[in-house]
Amino acid sequence: MPLRRRATGWARPCKGPSVRDETQSAPADPLPGAGCCHVCGRALPATELQPFLSVRPGLSALIEAEAPGWAEGGRICRADIARFRRLYVERMLEDERGELGTLDRAVLDSLETGRTLSRHLDADLAERLTLGERMADAVARLGGSWPFISGFLGLLVLWIGLNVSALLHRPPFDPYPFILLNLLLSCIAALQAPIIMMSQRRQETQDRLRGENDYRVNLKAELEIRQLHEKIDHQLAHQWQRLVEMQQIQIELLEERRR
Ligand SMILES: [Zn+2]
């Protein structure tokens, strides 16, 4: 069933080819200067429609392929132009690197919907940490600090000193070769290693997520900048063409006056 709206109470019925899906809502009440989308055929206010001349040639080719008859005087709604923009960028990316990944598709979705991609990952991850992960991080932080090393060295010296010192008038609690101290050190090393590995693994996950976030943001920025370049080039070329036409008209007027 076509989506075009019957001309009830409006002078210009929509004549679009109506090739979009049928789930789109009915058009809003017509406003002064309203028009029809060439692709979906919806009647929309002028602010919601983009004219043919402001659409870049690359996009225009895609629109023409889907909705033939796209030419000067035609207008297209924002939803459709966003969809074609996504399609254009998708094809461009596929041409450049072949199959697209999940991250690329997330960027394309964001380009189409206009949602921001960047996230403050550190704050998000900090909120999701379990007690065990927090403890592992604390142990890894403490174990890799100078206060811990110097404190541990001090403890070793004190332990050995107490046991070998002749100042003690009682039998040492861990005589040479300090078997109890060895056992304690082995236990600490055995426990500390897996705890530090846990912390490192979590850190790796965090780094990977941060890298993915950076990749998405960079790719989106790159694509947006590229599109902006194309848009500016198109606008400049269009303006230049208009200037030439105006100049031609002025020359013709001057020549007429001279006669
Ligand atoms: Zn439309």
Residues whose N, C-alpha, C, O or C-beta is under 5 A from the ligand:
A	BS01	ZN	C37 V39 C40 G41 C77 D80
